[in-house]
């Protein structure tokens, strides 16, 4: 794997619905060089996504993928954008945290005739198409399941919820925070929401936030930890306080939801004595294929290179749940997506 480190809403789920490339499509991709951005290559989802993109692009389209690692640093991601023109790429699929800073580089690439698309977040007013996972439906479902389980176990204890993540990030709010709250409220309209707490500094920040919050507000019982690295800190903080406990599948202290389901979370979600019980499964294979297919659709003229507003294409996400998915099915999903 070659890795570089520095330097109107479309309805429906399209991940499995994009038509197989025609012979014309395959020809359009032959010999193309594609810059494939990931925000953090230390994340197992992005590792698997990058590998899947390399294989899929070559096997289906005869195109080369070069992976750019954002290193969880918005400045690095912006620097990577500036390498697209200089690197002689034909196309790029971006993952950017600071869209405004990246906009000049995106426009420069567009001026050079390079196909530009984005993953997760639109890039300001550039109008380039955006591939997103359908996170909102999963977040809603996780919230509803958690609220139902809590009320069944503790009908006399009011629901008090909190989210740990990126409160000022538009796409995190629309895909994770807000629909989660709506899911909880669909079961218990009287639930108290303490809001989204800024955990953007990572695992240790999440741990300290949990410790401080639950020391002051021990009645908190639904926690949405909005990324797997944050969940490591969340569960460590709960453990430090003597919490994070279920007993035979029933919550004693709280219920936790996560994002980026992986092998580590598998063990916790299906442990009847752990309070981590649901996680959003983002499929690296399907996501990578969707991102590459979107580029080819632009090359083939099936999707506009720019639109006002930018077109958004949603790809499937999965609810991995102790309550609604069999353990063997979750293992099969994990093996298919991550090879483990």
N, C-alpha and C positions, 0 to 999 in steps of 0.2 A: 504494500500500500504506500503510495506517495502522499506525503502529508506536508502541508505548508502551515506554519504556525503564525508567523508575523508578516511582517511586511505591511355593478349591482349584484349582490350575493347570488351565487349559483346554487340552486336548491339541490338537495339529495346528496347522498354519499357516493363519491365517484371512484373511490379506491378500487372497488371490484367491478365498476361499471365501465371503465375506460376500454374502448374497443381495442382488440389486438391490432398492432401496427400493420398497415398495408405494406405492400412491396415498395410503394413510393415513400412511405414513412421510414422504412428501413434504409432506403437509399439516402434520404435526407440526413440521417444520422451517421452514415458511414464516414469514418475518419475524423469525426468531430471531437474536439477537446472540451470537456465540461468541468468547470470548477464547482465542486460540491462542498458547501460550507456546513460545518457542524459547530455548535456553540462550545462544546467541551468534549474532546475525544476521550477523556478519562471516564465519561459516563458510558455504561455498557450499552444503553440504547443507541447512542451515537456511534459507538464502535461497530455494532451490528449493522446499523443503517448505512454507514460508510462502506463496509465490505459488501453489503447487498447491492448498493448502487454501482460499485465497480463491476461486479459480475453481471448484473442485469443490463447495464448500458452496453457492455461489450457483446454479451450473448445475443441480445435482441436487436441492437442497433449498430453494432460495430463501432461504438464510440468509446473514447478513453475518458475515465473519470479521475480527476486529481482532487484529493481531499485537502481542505483547508481547515485547520483546527483553530477555533476562536479562543481556546484556552480559558473559557469563562471570563473573558476580559473584553469589554466593549471596544476599547482602544485597539486591541489586536484585530478584532473583527473588522473594524473600519480600515485598518492598514491592509488587511487582506483584500478588501474590495479594490484598493488601488493597484493591486497586482494583476487584476484581470486583463486590462488592456496590454500591459507590458508583457504578460505571459503568453500572449497569442491565443487566448481562449476563444472559442466560438460561442459559448454559452456559459451561464452560471446560475446556480440555484443557491440563494443566500440564506443564512441564518444570522440575523443582526439584532443586537440589543439597542443600539442607538441609531435609529433610522435617520434622524436628521443629519447626524455626522456622516452617514454613509451616502446620503443623497447625491453629493457632487460626483463621487466616484461612479455611482450607478448611471447618472446622466452622461458621464464621459464614455462609459461602455456602450450605452445606447447609441450615442453619436457615432461610434465606430461600427455600428451594425451588429453588435454582440447581443444575443438573446439573453435577457435578464428575467429571472423569476425570483420569488422570495418564498421562504418557508416560515410559517408561524405568524409573522407580523408583516403587514403591508409596509412598503417603504415610502412614507410621506405621500407626496403628490406625484410620484414618478409614474404611476399608473400601471406598473408591471404586475402580472398575475401572481397570486399568492396561493400556495398550497397550505392547508391547515388540517389538523386532526379534528374530528368532531368531539371535542372535549366536553362541550356543554351538556350533551345528553347524558354522558357518563357521570359528570359531576352531580347533575340533578338526581340521577338514580342512586348514587352512593349516599347522598344526603338523605333521601327518602328511606333507604334501607336502614341507615344508622338510626334515624329518628324512630322508625318502627321498632327496631330491636331494643332501643333504650326504653321506650314507653311500655313495651311488653314486660321488660325485666323490672322496671322501676316506675310504675304508673303514678306514684306520689312525688317523684322528684322532677321538677321542671327542667326542661332542656335549656342548657346554656352552651352556646357554641362559639368557636373561634377559628380563624383561618391563619395559617403561617405561610407567608409568601412574599408577593410583590404588589403591595396595595396600589401603586401608581402605574402599573403596567396594564395598558388597555386590553390586550389579548388575554392575559392571565385573569383579569377581572371578568371578561365576557365568557371565557371558556371554563373557568374553575370557580372563582369566588362567588360570583352572583348566582349562577345556576345551582351551586351547592346549597346556598342559603335558601333559594326557592324550593329545592327538594325537601329540605328539613321543614320549611314552613308549610309545604303541601300536606304534611302529616300532622304538624303541630303549629298552627298559626300563632300561638302564644309564645313560641320559643324566643329566648333572649339571644341576640347576636352581639358579641363583643367586637366584631369586625375583623378586618385583615391586618395583621401585625407584620411589620417590615422585617423579614428574615433574609433579606437579599445577601447578607454577608456570609451565609452558608450554615454548615452543620453546627458549629459551636455557637453561633448566634441563636439558632433555633433552640438548642439545648438550654441556653441561659434564659431565653424568653419564656420557655415552658416552666422552668423552675421559678422564675420571678412571678409569672402570672398566676400559677396554681398555688403559690404560697399566699398570694393576696386573694385569689378567687378560687378556692378549692372546689367550688360547686360546678366548675366547667366540666362538661361531660361528653361533648362532641368536638373533635379536633380534626381539621382538614389541613394536613401537612402537604404543601402543594408541589413537592418534588422529592425524589427518593433520597437525595443527599440531606435534605432538611429532615426527612423522617428518621434518619439515623440519629440526628441530634434530638429530635422530639422524643423518641423512645428512650434514649439515654437519660434525658431530663426526667421523664416519668419514672424510670427505674430508680434514679437518685432519690426521688420523693417517695419511693415505696408504692408507686402506682403502676399503670400499664397492665392491669390484671383482669383476666376473665377467669371464670371457673366453669368448666364443662360447657363452654360455648355461650355463657351468660356474662354480661359486663358487670364487674364489681365497681370499677372506678370511672372509666370513660371508654369511648370507642374512637379509634383513629382511622382516618382515610389517608391514602397516599397517592402519588402519581409515579409513573415509570416502573411498573411492576417488573421485578427481576427475580433471580434465584434466591437472593437473600430474603426478599419480601415474601416469597412463596412459603418459606418455612414458618414465618410469623403469621401470615394470613390464615393458614390452615392449622395453626397451633390453637387448640381450644382454650388455652390459658393465656393467650396474648391478646392485648386490646387492639392491635392492628388487624382489622378485619376486612377492609376493602381497599382496592388500589386500581387506578386507571391503567389499563394495559395499552400502551402505545406500540403498535406492531412495526418493528424496524423494516421487515421485508416489504410489507405493503406500502409503508410510508416512502421508503426509498424508491420503489417502483413508480409510485404516483408522482414523485418529484421529477424523475427522469422522463416519464411519459408527458408531463406538462411541458417540459422543454421541447420535446419532439412535436407536440401539438402546435406550439408556437412556430417551430421551424417549418411545419407542414401547412401553416396557414389556417389551422382549425381553431386556434385561439389567438386573439389579438395580442400583439406585443405590448401595447399600451391601451388602456381604456380609462374612462372617467365616469364613475369611480372605478378603481382597480377591481378586476374580477377575483373572487375568492372561490377556491375549490376545496371541498371538505372530504377527508378520507377517514375511514372507520377507526374508532377507538373501542376498547372493550372494558366492560365492568368485570373485574376479577374479584369475586366475592365469596366469603365463607358461607354465606346464606344461599346464594343463587347459582353457584357453579360447583360442580363436583371436583374434588381434588385431582382426580385422574385427568379430567378435562383441562384443568389449569396446567397440569404438568405437560400435557400434549401441546397446549398452546405455547408454553415456554420453550419446549424443545423445538417446535416448528419455527419459532421466531428467532430464538437465540442459539439454537443448536446445543442446548444443554438440558 
